[in-house]
Amino acid sequence: MTTRSLAVTWSLSELHGWGLVGLHTCLYMVERGIRPLLLEAPSMNSMRPQNRERLTPLLEGYETTQRLQKENPGKVFMLNDFDVLHALSNGFVAQPVSSRFRSARNVGVIAYEDTRVYGDVLERAKSYDIMVVHSTYNKNLLDERGVKDVRLTFQGIDPTEAFPGTPQKRFGDRFVVFSGGKLEFRKGQDIVLAAFRRFHQRHPDALLVTAWHNPWPPTAAGMAESTLAPSAPKVDANNRLRITDWAVENGLPAEGFLDLGFLTRAQIAPLLWECHAALFPNRCEGATNLVAMEAMACGVPTVLSANTGHMDLVAGDTCFTLNHQTPVPDRDGSRIGWGESSVDELVETLERIYTDHAEAQRRRANALAFVHGQRTWRNFAESFVTACQN
């Protein structure tokens, strides 16, 4: 492997997927004695002390690039000693910082759900020397569109954060079901509510605990498209989604539902230790679903929709799968491969977990072996850096 380093165009943090991708990539490179260059300000306050300490020396390079940009407004800098990693969003749109820094080799990095990859979007995708994606679903579509040199690296979990632990009976003897991910149509929280409402009628001891905080409330408006929920969740005076009100409007008794809002890294595993099942009937995942992998890594029997990026997690009885998938209405080609999970199948699957403890434990063991053995952030960083550099 070449020792040529990488420049990162997005902010490192421990708050979201992009931040974790950058953070663990940089931690790995620092460990290898290779200093990456930060082109966006890292969120140092979001990091655990040990990670903040290891990455603080990188601030010097960031401050240098900031000074150069201020001294040379509008200039495009060629980074001859680095390959530049460009963070791309749906439509293969780069962040503004990408327009200021280029290299002899520019690497696009993306996990996308909008499948309209043609015309100008396709040309943008083809403009990068290498494209790195995080699911077979994403890779296959780009291969079909003729994008050259698409490389696949799977995101992971941190085994020092996500691991099996002892529940503290925070919710007593209730059967606790977890659902996580920012509230939006793509994540399928309406499917969770529809299934859990029926399950709770049979099992009043059940409790649905959610972490559905969405820092961009307008994106939840798409839930109005659902045929399972009467309306999208409302927003309060503080611009926060009224998630509990929405759950009650959808027929859940208040005593059967608890939304915990935003969870810090330190809060996630202890909550998951209290749970007996985790539900992810997502309609689409461009990567493989970090929250689902963390649930699996903490030993929670996990239910996944058999579509899109989830397909890289469901082999080998690592989880319970929702195999009955129907196409999601697609007016403009933006939802190729999206799947609508069956509420009936999800209810039946919850019943299996509730009644068949042996089967739940068997799949739990398979998930632990798979995620801790193959899907760690260390494994990701090693394969990601290799993919970008080779």
C-alpha positions as CSV (number, residue, x, y, z in Angstrom):
1,M,0.0,0.0,0.0
2,T,1.2,3.4,-0.8
3,T,1.8,5.9,2.0
4,R,0.1,8.7,0.1
5,S,-2.4,10.3,2.4
6,L,-6.0,11.3,2.2
7,A,-7.8,14.7,2.5
8,V,-11.3,14.6,4.0
9,T,-13.9,17.1,2.8
10,W,-16.5,16.5,5.6
11,S,-16.6,17.0,9.4
12,L,-15.4,14.2,11.7
13,S,-17.8,13.5,14.6
14,E,-19.4,10.8,16.7
15,L,-22.9,12.2,15.9
16,H,-23.9,10.6,12.6
17,G,-22.8,8.2,9.9
18,W,-20.7,10.6,7.9
19,G,-18.9,11.8,11.0
20,L,-18.1,8.2,12.1
21,V,-16.8,7.2,8.6
22,G,-14.4,10.1,8.7
23,L,-13.4,9.7,12.3
24,H,-12.6,6.0,12.1
25,T,-10.8,6.4,8.8
26,C,-8.6,9.1,10.3
27,L,-8.0,7.1,13.5
28,Y,-6.8,4.2,11.5
29,M,-4.5,6.4,9.3
30,V,-3.0,8.1,12.4
31,E,-2.4,4.6,13.9
32,R,-0.5,3.7,10.7
33,G,1.7,6.8,10.9
34,I,-0.1,8.5,8.0
35,R,-1.4,12.0,8.7
36,P,-4.7,12.8,6.9
37,L,-5.7,16.3,6.1
38,L,-9.0,17.8,7.4
39,L,-10.7,20.2,5.0
40,E,-13.7,20.8,7.3
41,A,-13.8,21.6,11.0
42,P,-14.1,18.4,13.1
43,S,-16.7,18.3,15.9
44,M,-14.2,17.7,18.6
45,N,-16.8,18.1,21.4
46,S,-18.8,15.2,20.1
47,M,-15.9,12.8,20.5
48,R,-14.9,10.6,23.4
49,P,-11.8,11.9,25.1
50,Q,-9.5,9.2,23.8
51,N,-10.5,9.9,20.2
52,R,-10.3,13.6,20.6
53,E,-6.8,13.3,22.0
54,R,-5.6,11.2,19.1
55,L,-7.1,13.5,16.5
56,T,-6.2,16.9,18.0
57,P,-2.9,17.0,16.1
58,L,-4.9,17.1,12.8
59,L,-6.3,20.5,13.7
60,E,-3.0,22.1,12.6
61,G,-3.5,21.0,9.0
62,Y,-7.1,22.2,9.1
63,E,-6.2,25.6,10.4
64,T,-3.5,25.9,7.6
65,T,-6.0,25.2,4.9
66,Q,-8.5,27.7,6.4
67,R,-5.8,30.4,6.4
68,L,-4.9,29.6,2.8
69,Q,-8.5,29.9,1.7
70,K,-9.0,33.2,3.4
71,E,-5.8,34.6,1.9
72,N,-6.7,33.3,-1.6
73,P,-10.5,33.8,-2.1
74,G,-11.8,31.8,-5.0
75,K,-8.6,29.9,-5.6
76,V,-8.7,26.1,-6.3
77,F,-5.9,24.3,-4.5
78,M,-4.2,21.3,-5.9
79,L,-3.2,18.9,-3.1
80,N,-0.3,17.1,-4.7
81,D,0.5,15.0,-1.7
82,F,-3.1,13.8,-1.0
83,D,-5.9,12.0,-2.7
84,V,-9.1,14.0,-1.9
85,L,-12.2,12.2,-0.5
86,H,-15.3,14.0,-1.7
87,A,-18.5,13.5,0.3
88,L,-21.4,13.2,-2.0
89,S,-25.2,13.4,-1.3
90,N,-28.1,12.2,-3.4
91,G,-27.7,13.4,-6.9
92,F,-23.9,13.0,-6.5
93,V,-23.7,16.6,-5.3
94,A,-20.5,17.5,-3.5
95,Q,-20.1,19.9,-0.6
96,P,-18.9,23.4,-1.2
97,V,-15.5,22.7,0.1
98,S,-14.9,20.1,-2.7
99,S,-14.9,23.0,-5.2
100,R,-11.8,24.5,-3.5
101,F,-9.6,21.3,-3.3
102,R,-8.6,18.9,-6.0
103,S,-6.0,16.3,-6.6
104,A,-4.5,14.1,-9.3
105,R,-6.9,11.5,-7.9
106,N,-10.3,12.5,-6.6
107,V,-12.4,9.9,-4.8
108,G,-16.2,10.1,-4.5
109,V,-17.8,8.7,-1.4
110,I,-21.5,8.1,-1.2
111,A,-24.4,6.2,0.3
112,Y,-27.5,7.2,-1.9
113,E,-31.2,6.4,-1.9
114,D,-32.2,8.4,-4.9
115,T,-31.7,6.1,-7.9
116,R,-32.1,8.7,-10.7
117,V,-28.5,8.2,-11.8
118,Y,-28.6,9.5,-15.4
119,G,-28.0,12.7,-17.3
120,D,-26.1,15.3,-15.3
121,V,-26.2,13.1,-12.2
122,L,-24.5,10.3,-14.1
123,E,-21.9,12.7,-15.5
124,R,-21.1,13.9,-12.0
125,A,-20.7,10.3,-10.8
126,K,-18.4,9.5,-13.7
127,S,-16.2,12.6,-13.0
128,Y,-14.4,10.9,-10.1
129,D,-11.4,8.7,-10.5
130,I,-12.8,6.2,-7.9
131,M,-16.2,5.9,-6.4
132,V,-16.6,4.2,-3.0
133,V,-20.0,3.0,-1.9
134,H,-21.2,1.2,1.2
135,S,-23.7,-1.4,-0.1
136,T,-24.0,-4.0,-2.9
137,Y,-27.3,-2.3,-3.7
138,N,-25.5,1.0,-4.5
139,K,-22.6,-0.7,-6.3
140,N,-24.8,-2.8,-8.6
141,L,-26.8,0.2,-9.8
142,L,-23.6,2.2,-10.6
143,D,-22.1,-0.7,-12.4
144,E,-25.2,-1.0,-14.5
145,R,-25.0,2.7,-15.3
146,G,-21.4,2.3,-16.5
147,V,-19.6,4.2,-13.7
148,K,-16.0,3.0,-13.7
149,D,-14.0,1.7,-10.8
150,V,-16.8,1.5,-8.1
151,R,-15.4,0.0,-4.9
152,L,-17.4,-1.4,-2.0
153,T,-16.6,-1.0,1.7
154,F,-19.0,-1.9,4.5
155,Q,-19.5,0.4,7.5
156,G,-19.2,-1.0,11.0
157,I,-19.6,-0.8,14.7
158,D,-17.2,0.0,17.5
159,P,-16.9,-3.1,19.7
160,T,-15.8,-0.9,22.6
161,E,-19.2,0.9,22.4
162,A,-21.6,-1.7,21.1
163,F,-21.5,-5.1,22.9
164,P,-23.8,-7.3,24.9
165,G,-24.3,-6.1,28.5
166,T,-26.5,-6.7,31.5
167,P,-29.9,-5.1,31.6
168,Q,-30.8,-3.0,34.6
169,K,-34.5,-3.7,34.3
170,R,-35.1,0.0,33.5
171,F,-38.6,-0.9,32.2
172,G,-39.4,-3.6,34.7
173,D,-40.5,-6.9,33.2
174,R,-42.0,-5.4,30.1
175,F,-41.3,-6.8,26.6
176,V,-39.3,-3.9,25.2
177,V,-39.2,-3.3,21.4
178,F,-36.7,-0.8,20.0
179,S,-36.9,1.3,16.8
180,G,-34.3,3.8,15.8
181,G,-33.4,6.2,13.0
182,K,-34.5,9.7,12.1
183,L,-38.2,9.9,11.4
184,E,-39.0,9.9,7.7
185,F,-40.9,8.0,5.1
186,R,-37.8,6.1,4.0
187,K,-37.1,4.7,7.4
188,G,-40.6,3.1,7.8
189,Q,-41.6,4.2,11.3
190,D,-45.2,4.2,10.1
191,I,-44.8,0.4,9.5
192,V,-43.4,0.0,13.0
193,L,-46.4,1.8,14.5
194,A,-49.0,-0.2,12.5
195,A,-47.4,-3.5,13.5
196,F,-46.7,-2.6,17.1
197,R,-50.3,-1.3,17.6
198,R,-51.6,-4.8,16.8
199,F,-48.9,-6.5,18.8
200,H,-49.6,-4.4,21.9
201,Q,-53.3,-5.3,21.7
202,R,-52.3,-8.9,22.2
203,H,-49.5,-8.2,24.6
204,P,-50.2,-5.2,26.8
205,D,-46.9,-5.8,28.6
206,A,-45.1,-4.7,25.4
207,L,-43.4,-1.2,25.2
208,L,-42.1,0.5,22.1
209,V,-39.1,2.5,22.8
210,T,-37.8,4.8,20.0
211,A,-35.0,7.0,19.1
212,W,-36.6,8.8,16.2
213,H,-35.2,12.3,16.6
214,N,-34.8,14.1,13.3
215,P,-32.6,17.2,13.3
216,W,-34.2,18.2,10.0
217,P,-38.0,18.1,10.8
218,P,-39.1,19.1,7.3
219,T,-37.8,15.8,5.9
220,A,-40.5,14.0,8.1
221,A,-43.2,15.7,6.0
222,G,-42.8,12.9,3.5
223,M,-44.5,10.6,5.9
224,A,-47.8,12.1,4.6
225,E,-47.3,9.7,1.7
226,S,-47.9,6.7,4.0
227,T,-51.1,4.7,3.7
228,L,-50.6,3.5,7.2
229,A,-50.6,6.8,9.1
230,P,-53.3,9.5,8.9
231,S,-50.8,12.3,8.6
232,A,-47.2,13.4,9.0
233,P,-46.0,14.3,12.5
234,K,-46.5,17.9,13.6
235,V,-43.7,20.2,14.6
236,D,-43.8,22.1,18.0
237,A,-42.9,25.7,18.7
238,N,-39.2,24.7,19.3
239,N,-39.1,23.1,15.8
240,R,-39.1,19.6,17.2
241,L,-41.2,16.8,15.9
242,R,-44.1,15.9,18.2
243,I,-43.3,12.2,18.0
244,T,-45.3,10.9,20.9
245,D,-48.4,12.8,19.8
246,W,-48.0,11.2,16.3
247,A,-47.8,7.7,17.9
248,V,-50.9,8.3,19.9
249,E,-52.7,9.6,16.8
250,N,-51.8,6.3,15.2
251,G,-53.6,4.3,17.9
252,L,-50.8,3.5,20.4
253,P,-51.8,4.0,24.0
254,A,-49.4,6.5,25.7
255,E,-48.3,3.8,28.2
256,G,-47.1,1.6,25.4
257,F,-44.8,4.2,23.8
258,L,-41.7,6.1,24.8
259,D,-39.6,8.2,22.5
260,L,-36.2,9.1,23.9
261,G,-35.2,11.7,21.3
262,F,-31.5,12.1,20.5
263,L,-29.2,9.6,22.2
264,T,-25.6,10.2,22.8
265,R,-23.0,7.5,22.0
266,A,-22.8,6.6,25.7
267,Q,-26.5,6.1,26.0
268,I,-27.1,3.8,23.0
269,A,-25.7,0.4,24.3
270,P,-27.3,0.6,27.8
271,L,-30.7,1.3,26.2
272,L,-30.3,-1.6,23.8
273,W,-29.4,-4.0,26.6
274,E,-32.9,-3.4,28.0
275,C,-34.6,-4.5,24.7
276,H,-35.9,-7.8,23.5
277,A,-36.3,-6.9,19.8
278,A,-35.3,-4.2,17.4
279,L,-37.3,-3.3,14.3
280,F,-36.1,-1.9,11.0
281,P,-38.7,-2.3,8.3
282,N,-36.9,0.4,6.3
283,R,-38.0,1.1,2.7
284,C,-34.5,1.9,1.6
285,E,-31.0,2.0,3.0
286,G,-28.1,3.3,0.8
287,A,-25.6,1.8,3.2
288,T,-26.2,-1.1,5.6
289,N,-27.9,0.8,8.5
290,L,-25.6,1.7,11.4
291,V,-28.3,1.7,14.1
292,A,-29.4,-1.8,13.1
293,M,-25.8,-3.0,13.3
294,E,-25.4,-1.5,16.7
295,A,-28.6,-3.4,17.9
296,M,-27.1,-6.6,16.5
297,A,-23.8,-5.9,18.1
298,C,-25.5,-5.4,21.5
299,G,-27.2,-8.8,21.3
300,V,-30.8,-7.6,20.4
301,P,-32.7,-10.0,18.1
302,T,-33.2,-7.7,15.1
303,V,-35.8,-7.6,12.4
304,L,-34.7,-6.2,9.0
305,S,-36.6,-5.6,5.7
306,A,-35.1,-7.7,2.9
307,N,-34.3,-4.8,0.5
308,T,-31.6,-2.5,-0.6
309,G,-28.6,-2.1,1.7
310,H,-30.1,-4.4,4.3
311,M,-29.3,-7.3,2.0
312,D,-25.7,-7.1,3.1
313,L,-26.7,-7.9,6.6
314,V,-29.4,-10.6,6.3
315,A,-27.4,-13.7,5.2
316,G,-26.7,-16.6,7.5
317,D,-29.7,-16.1,9.9
318,T,-28.1,-13.1,11.5
319,C,-31.5,-11.5,12.0
320,F,-35.2,-12.0,11.3
321,T,-36.0,-10.9,7.8
322,L,-39.2,-9.4,6.3
323,N,-39.1,-11.2,3.0
324,H,-42.5,-10.1,1.7
325,Q,-41.5,-6.9,-0.1
326,T,-43.7,-5.0,-2.6
327,P,-42.4,-2.1,-4.7
328,V,-42.8,1.4,-3.3
329,P,-44.7,3.7,-5.6
330,D,-42.1,5.3,-7.9
331,R,-43.1,8.2,-10.1
332,D,-39.8,9.3,-11.4
333,G,-37.3,6.4,-11.1
334,S,-35.9,7.6,-7.8
335,R,-36.9,4.5,-5.9
336,I,-35.5,1.6,-7.8
337,G,-35.3,-1.4,-5.4
338,W,-37.2,0.2,-2.6
339,G,-39.4,-2.2,-0.7
340,E,-42.6,-2.0,1.3
341,S,-42.6,-4.4,4.2
342,S,-45.8,-6.3,5.2
343,V,-47.3,-5.2,8.5
344,D,-48.7,-8.8,8.9
345,E,-45.3,-10.3,8.5
346,L,-43.8,-7.9,11.0
347,V,-46.5,-8.7,13.6
348,E,-45.9,-12.4,13.0
349,T,-42.2,-11.9,13.4
350,L,-42.6,-10.1,16.7
351,E,-44.8,-13.0,17.9
352,R,-41.9,-15.4,17.0
353,I,-39.4,-13.4,19.0
354,Y,-41.9,-13.1,21.9
355,T,-42.7,-16.8,22.1
356,D,-39.7,-18.7,20.6
357,H,-36.8,-17.7,22.9
358,A,-34.5,-20.4,21.5
359,E,-34.8,-19.2,18.0
360,A,-34.3,-15.6,19.1
361,Q,-31.1,-16.6,20.9
362,R,-29.8,-18.6,18.0
363,R,-30.1,-15.6,15.6
364,R,-28.7,-13.3,18.3
365,A,-25.6,-15.5,18.5
366,N,-25.2,-15.5,14.8
367,A,-25.5,-11.7,14.7
368,L,-22.9,-11.2,17.4
369,A,-20.4,-13.4,15.6
370,F,-21.0,-11.7,12.2
371,V,-21.0,-8.1,13.3
372,H,-18.1,-8.4,15.8
373,G,-16.1,-10.6,13.5
374,Q,-16.6,-8.8,10.1
375,R,-18.4,-5.5,10.5
376,T,-16.3,-3.4,12.9
377,W,-15.1,0.2,12.2
378,R,-11.5,-1.1,12.2
379,N,-12.4,-3.5,9.4
380,F,-14.1,-0.7,7.5
381,A,-11.3,1.7,7.9
382,E,-8.7,-0.8,6.7
383,S,-10.7,-1.7,3.6
384,F,-11.8,1.9,2.9
385,V,-8.2,3.3,3.0
386,T,-7.1,0.4,0.8
387,A,-9.9,1.0,-1.7
388,C,-9.0,4.8,-1.8
389,Q,-5.3,4.3,-2.1
390,N,-4.8,1.3,-4.4
